[in-house]
C-alpha cells in the first residue's frame, strides 16, 4: 500500500504532457484478440488498468511485449481458452470489452462480472442486447456470463437502448467479423469510440459513419495486424486545466487535440478559468486568474451538467467541482449518468469546502473557501485526482491513501507534477490509516 503526501499552496510552472487516453487504449487492447497478427499500440499509457488488460490477454494465450514505456506489441495468434480470469476481471471495468472480440473470434466466452469504479449501477444489458442482435446467446450464471455463438455472428440492424460507450465498442468489434452488414443505431460518438473504429479500419474492417451515431459495418472474414497511435487523454488534459486553475499556476499542456476540448474549455470558462490555444497542439493556462463563477442571465445560479458526447464528460465532474470550491460564486452540478459519483465530496468538505449534497445526482458549491490539508482517500480514478488537486491547493499537508485508484488512470502522476514544481511524494503506508 502507498500514499501521496502533498505540501499544498505551491505555485507551479512549466509544461506538462498528458499520457495516452485511458478510455481509448483499453478497447484497443481488447481488439487485438480479433486477429492472429501482431498489433502495436504507440503512446499507450502504462496505467494500472492497461496492465491488467494485458495480463488478461496473456492469460488467454496472447504474447504481450512492452517495447518501451509507451509502446506495447500484442500477438493473439493462439487462444488457450475462453474463460477469463475472475481475479483479473474484477479489478477492471474494461474487462467487459473482451466479450465482443472473444465471441467473434472464438465463438464463446465465459466472462466474470467486471470490476472498476464504484460510482453507481453500471448496467451490462446494452452489451448483451447488441451481441444477441448479432446471433449470440447469453446465459447468466451465478458468477459469470456465458456468451456463445453457433458459428459465425450474423450482421443485423439494431437500435441500442442507450448510447453506451463500451457497448458500442463491443458491438463494433463483434460486427467487424460478422457475416453481412451491421447497422448500429444510437451508437456512442466519444473520441475513443471513433479511435477504436479507425484502428479496426487499419486492421481491415469496413466501417462507415465514424463520428456519427449510425455506424454501418460490412463484416470481413479476417482482420490483420496494424500499428495504432493512442491519442492524448483529453480527460487528463482537463485535469491539468483544473490543477493550474486552483494553484493559480501558469501551465502549458502539450499534445492536446483542441477538437476534443470544446465543451471542457467552455465549462471551465464558466468557472472563470481562461485557456489559450498557443499552438495547434499546445494549450496555455495563465496564472493568477481571478476565478469567479459566471452567472446565467438575470443573475441566476448556473448549472453544470454532463451527458453523452459532445456534452461535458462525467469523468471531469469531480475535477470541476474541486475547481468551483476556489471560485467566487455559487454553482449547481448535476451528475446525470451515475448515482454514486458525487459521494466523494465528503473529502472536500473535510478540507473546508462549502458543498451541499442535495441528492445522489446534485451538489451546490459555494466558493471560494480556504482548503486545509487532511487525510483523505481516493474513492475512484477521477475523484482521486480531484482530491489530489485539492491537496495541491490546500494549506498544509494532505495525505491521500488508496492511491492505486489514481494509478488506474494516470501514469506516473507524481513525477509529472514534481516536474512542474509540486511538492508531492509517493510513500509506503505503515500500519492502518484512520480517517
LINDALIN-V346579 format. One line per field, one symbol per residue. phi: phi as a letter, one per 20 degrees, with the letter a starting at -180 (. if undefined). A space follows every 10 residues. Layout:
phi=???
This chain:
phi=.cbddcdemd edapccdfef fgfeffffff ffffcedfcd delefeefff ffffffgffe ofeccefbfc ccdccdfcee rddeffffff ebffffffff ffffednabd dfgfeofecp fcfdgfffff fffeofddde efcadddcce nffcgbdbdf fbefffffff ffffffdfen dddddmffcg gfffffffff ffeofdcdng odecddcefc fbddfadcdf fgffffgfff ffgfffelde cddeledffe dgffffffff eneecceebg ccdddfelfe fbfeffgmmf ffcdcdrfge fffgfdffff fffffddfpc bddceedcec ffffffffff eofdcdefag dccdddcecf ecgbecdefb gfffffffff ffeefndddd dmffffffcc elfffffffd ofeccdcfed mdfdc
